[in-house]
Amino acid sequence: MSQSPFRQKTNTSRGVWKIKTHKDGVLLSYKPKYYSHPYEIELTDSRSSAEVLDWIAQIAAKPWATDRVLAGVVRAFDDVLLLQQNYCSMGQEQSPDDATIRKSIAETVVRADTPADGTPPR
């Protein structure tokens, strides 16, 4: 098993969506009002633009998917997975490998946790 790029658990947000790291990857999580469980997406499992689009379409069909919720999930996918760079550059299907996905996620987690003055997180 390869070593996880995630040195510590991190929780950040993109709109109403929470980004939660764990030892094997990253979860995107949203808890709809009046629902007992959060809706979760394992971002490290998104291997193609079709899989990302499928998640977006699934969420769009949910009764709790307001414009804010849908915009938030699109922003979260883009912020964390770098969609244009890794999935559909120049309109061409890309299939990023595990290392590329994990690198994008690790860089995003570091960016999200780095204070505005650039000092590393503690």
C-alpha positions as CSV (number, residue, x, y, z in Angstrom):
1,M,0.0,0.0,0.0
2,S,1.3,3.4,-0.9
3,Q,1.7,6.1,1.8
4,S,-1.1,8.6,2.0
5,P,-0.3,12.2,0.9
6,F,-2.5,13.4,3.7
7,R,-0.4,14.1,6.8
8,Q,-3.3,15.0,9.0
9,K,-7.0,15.1,8.9
10,T,-8.3,18.4,7.4
11,N,-11.7,19.9,7.2
12,T,-12.3,22.8,4.8
13,S,-15.4,24.0,3.0
14,R,-16.5,25.0,-0.5
15,G,-19.8,26.7,-0.1
16,V,-22.2,24.4,1.8
17,W,-19.9,21.3,1.0
18,K,-17.3,20.1,3.5
19,I,-14.1,18.6,2.3
20,K,-12.8,16.0,4.8
21,T,-9.5,14.3,4.4
22,H,-8.8,10.8,5.8
23,K,-5.9,8.4,5.5
24,D,-7.0,7.0,2.2
25,G,-8.4,10.0,0.4
26,V,-10.9,12.9,0.5
27,L,-14.6,13.0,1.1
28,L,-16.9,15.8,-0.2
29,S,-19.9,15.9,2.2
30,Y,-23.2,17.8,2.5
31,K,-25.9,17.3,5.1
32,P,-29.2,18.2,3.6
33,K,-31.7,19.9,6.0
34,Y,-34.1,17.4,7.5
35,Y,-32.0,14.4,6.5
36,S,-30.3,12.2,9.1
37,H,-27.2,11.4,7.1
38,P,-24.8,13.5,5.0
39,Y,-24.5,12.9,1.2
40,E,-20.9,11.9,0.6
41,I,-18.6,11.6,-2.5
42,E,-15.2,10.0,-2.3
43,L,-13.2,12.3,-4.6
44,T,-10.3,10.0,-5.0
45,D,-12.6,7.6,-6.9
46,S,-13.4,10.1,-9.7
47,R,-11.3,8.8,-12.6
48,S,-13.0,10.5,-15.6
49,S,-14.9,13.5,-16.6
50,A,-17.9,11.2,-17.1
51,E,-17.8,10.1,-13.5
52,V,-17.6,13.7,-12.3
53,L,-20.5,14.7,-14.5
54,D,-22.5,11.7,-13.2
55,W,-22.0,13.0,-9.6
56,I,-23.2,16.5,-10.6
57,A,-26.2,15.1,-12.5
58,Q,-27.1,12.8,-9.5
59,I,-27.0,15.7,-7.1
60,A,-29.0,18.0,-9.5
61,A,-31.8,15.4,-9.4
62,K,-32.0,15.5,-5.6
63,P,-34.9,17.4,-4.0
64,W,-32.5,19.2,-1.7
65,A,-30.2,20.4,-4.5
66,T,-30.7,24.1,-4.6
67,D,-28.7,26.3,-6.9
68,R,-26.3,27.0,-4.0
69,V,-25.8,23.3,-3.3
70,L,-25.2,22.5,-7.0
71,A,-22.9,25.4,-7.5
72,G,-21.0,24.4,-4.4
73,V,-20.4,20.9,-5.5
74,V,-19.2,22.0,-9.0
75,R,-16.8,24.5,-7.3
76,A,-15.6,21.9,-4.9
77,F,-14.9,19.4,-7.7
78,D,-13.0,22.0,-9.6
79,D,-11.1,23.4,-6.6
80,V,-9.9,20.0,-5.4
81,L,-9.5,18.0,-8.6
82,L,-8.5,20.8,-11.0
83,L,-11.1,19.7,-13.6
84,Q,-9.8,21.8,-16.6
85,Q,-6.3,20.7,-16.1
86,N,-6.8,17.0,-15.2
87,Y,-10.1,15.9,-16.7
88,C,-11.1,17.9,-19.9
89,S,-8.3,20.0,-21.1
90,M,-9.0,21.5,-24.6
91,G,-12.3,19.6,-24.6
92,Q,-10.5,16.2,-24.7
93,E,-11.3,13.5,-22.2
94,Q,-8.5,13.0,-19.7
95,S,-8.2,10.1,-17.3
96,P,-5.9,11.2,-14.5
97,D,-4.0,8.4,-12.8
98,D,-4.1,7.9,-9.0
99,A,-0.9,9.9,-8.5
100,T,-2.3,12.9,-10.4
101,I,-5.5,12.9,-8.5
102,R,-3.8,12.5,-5.1
103,K,-1.3,15.3,-6.0
104,S,-4.1,17.7,-6.9
105,I,-5.9,16.9,-3.7
106,A,-2.8,17.2,-1.5
107,E,-2.0,20.5,-3.1
108,T,-5.5,21.8,-2.5
109,V,-5.5,20.7,1.1
110,V,-2.2,22.5,1.7
111,R,-3.6,25.6,-0.1
112,A,-6.7,25.5,2.0
113,D,-4.8,25.1,5.3
114,T,-2.1,27.7,4.6
115,P,-2.7,31.0,6.3
116,A,-2.8,34.2,4.2
117,D,0.7,35.1,5.3
118,G,2.1,31.9,3.7
119,T,3.4,30.3,6.9
120,P,2.9,26.5,7.0
121,P,0.0,25.1,9.1
122,R,0.8,23.7,12.5
